[in-house]
């Protein structure tokens, strides 16, 4: 058995799960509503405030999907009850971000500003910057996959470079630095 797949997903209060025709799992909670289509071979049951997943055989295809769909539904339950948050730090002189509704405006050292439209499910906030600190962008959403995609897109606008570490990085991310040129090497 898959160690992840055989674990039941516990449902917190105010979160409801239903299995719709076509094996679509729909999760409703205080922070929103998400749905995920599950492979028809994987059986989804809801009993005693828990969602359980079972697979028909031990084929590699069924084993891989067993844990996958359990993890996806667990992330949906977690998202509609608590939500997800990603913090990104802009490291570099003059690097800034401004948030106007769903539109982000980045100043990243290029000759022009970069505009990025956020999906309606994702909210952004630019934390107040004190002198000498790097600007921090905070993204929040109930959908873990979507917020991860948006964060990766933002990071790709200016990836951290390995010499000084300038660019957009996740807060807490450890970057590997290179030594660079040595002026006294002979």
C-alpha positions in Angstrom: 0.0 0.0 0.0 1.1 3.6 -0.6 2.0 5.1 2.7 0.5 8.5 1.7 -2.5 7.0 -0.2 -3.7 4.9 2.7 -3.8 7.8 5.2 -7.3 9.3 5.4 -7.9 13.0 4.9 -9.4 14.5 8.1 -12.0 17.2 7.5 -11.9 20.2 9.8 -15.1 22.0 10.9 -16.8 24.2 8.3 -15.2 22.1 5.4 -17.5 19.8 3.4 -16.5 17.3 0.7 -18.7 15.7 -1.9 -18.0 13.3 -4.8 -19.8 14.4 -7.9 -20.6 12.2 -11.0 -17.5 11.6 -13.1 -15.4 11.0 -9.9 -15.0 14.8 -9.3 -14.2 15.7 -5.7 -15.5 19.1 -4.6 -14.3 20.8 -1.4 -16.1 23.8 0.1 -14.8 25.8 3.0 -14.6 29.3 4.5 -11.8 30.4 2.1 -13.4 29.2 -1.1 -14.4 26.2 -3.2 -12.1 23.8 -5.2 -12.7 20.8 -7.3 -10.4 18.0 -8.7 -11.2 15.2 -11.1 -10.0 11.9 -9.8 -9.1 8.9 -12.0 -12.1 6.6 -12.3 -10.0 3.6 -11.1 -9.4 5.3 -7.7 -12.4 4.9 -5.4 -13.2 7.9 -3.1 -15.4 7.4 0.0 -16.4 9.9 2.7 -17.2 8.5 6.1 -17.0 9.8 9.7 -15.5 13.2 8.7 -12.7 11.5 6.7 -12.0 11.1 3.0 -10.5 7.7 2.1 -8.9 6.5 -1.2 -8.7 2.9 -2.3 -7.1 1.4 -5.5 -8.2 -1.7 -7.3 -4.8 -3.4 -7.9 -1.1 -3.1 -7.2 -0.2 -2.1 -10.7 2.4 0.7 -10.8 -0.1 3.1 -12.5 -2.7 2.6 -9.7 0.0 2.8 -7.0 1.3 6.2 -8.3 -2.2 7.6 -8.6 -3.3 6.4 -5.1 -0.9 8.8 -3.3 -1.2 11.6 -5.8 -5.0 12.0 -5.5 -4.9 11.7 -1.8 -2.3 14.5 -1.6 -4.2 16.7 -4.0 -7.4 16.4 -2.0 -5.5 17.0 1.2 -4.0 20.2 -0.2 -7.5 21.3 -1.3 -8.9 20.7 2.2 -5.9 22.6 3.8 -6.4 25.4 1.3 -10.1 26.1 1.9 -9.6 25.9 5.7 -6.3 27.7 6.3 -5.1 28.9 2.9 -1.5 29.1 1.6 1.0 32.0 1.7 4.2 32.5 -0.2 6.7 35.3 0.5 9.1 36.5 -2.1 12.0 38.9 -1.5 13.4 41.3 -4.1 17.1 41.5 -3.6 18.9 44.3 -5.5 19.4 48.1 -5.5 16.2 49.8 -6.7 14.2 46.6 -7.0 10.6 47.3 -6.1 7.1 46.0 -6.4 3.8 47.9 -6.3 0.3 46.2 -5.9 -2.8 47.9 -7.4 -5.6 45.4 -7.0 -4.7 42.3 -9.2 -2.0 44.1 -11.1 1.7 44.0 -10.0 4.3 46.5 -11.2 7.9 45.4 -10.8 11.0 47.6 -11.1 13.8 45.0 -11.6 16.7 46.9 -13.1 15.5 46.7 -16.7 14.9 49.8 -18.8 11.1 49.3 -18.3 8.7 48.3 -15.6 7.2 44.8 -15.8 3.4 44.5 -15.3 1.8 41.2 -14.2 -1.9 40.4 -13.9 -2.7 38.0 -11.1 -5.5 35.5 -11.3 -8.6 36.4 -9.3 -8.0 33.5 -6.9 -4.6 35.0 -5.8 -4.2 38.1 -3.6 -1.0 40.0 -3.3 0.4 42.4 -0.7 3.6 44.3 -0.7 4.9 44.6 2.9 6.1 48.0 4.0 9.8 48.5 3.4 12.1 50.0 6.0 15.4 51.6 4.9 18.1 49.0 4.3 15.7 46.1 3.9 14.6 44.3 0.8 11.0 44.6 -0.4 8.8 41.5 0.3 5.9 40.4 -1.8 3.3 38.2 0.0 1.0 36.0 -2.1 -2.1 34.3 -0.6 -4.6 31.8 -2.1 -6.6 28.7 -1.3 -5.2 26.8 -4.4 -1.7 25.5 -3.7 -1.0 24.6 -7.4 -2.1 28.0 -8.7 -0.2 30.0 -6.1 3.0 27.9 -6.8 2.6 28.6 -10.5 2.2 32.3 -9.9 5.2 32.4 -7.6 7.4 30.6 -10.1 6.3 33.0 -12.9 7.2 36.0 -10.7 10.6 34.4 -9.8 11.3 33.8 -13.5 11.1 37.6 -14.2 14.6 38.0 -12.5 16.1 34.8 -11.2 18.7 35.1 -8.4 22.2 35.2 -9.9 24.9 33.2 -8.2 27.5 35.9 -7.6 25.8 38.6 -5.6 22.4 36.9 -5.1 20.5 39.7 -6.9 17.0 38.8 -8.1 13.7 37.5 -6.8 14.0 34.7 -4.3 11.7 33.0 -1.8 12.1 34.1 1.8 14.3 31.6 3.5 15.7 30.2 0.3 19.4 29.3 0.5 21.3 30.3 -2.6 24.6 28.8 -3.7 27.1 31.6 -4.2 30.1 31.4 -6.6 33.5 32.9 -5.8 33.8 35.0 -9.0 37.0 36.3 -10.4 40.1 36.5 -8.3 42.2 39.7 -8.9 45.5 38.2 -7.6 45.4 34.9 -9.4 48.5 34.2 -11.5 
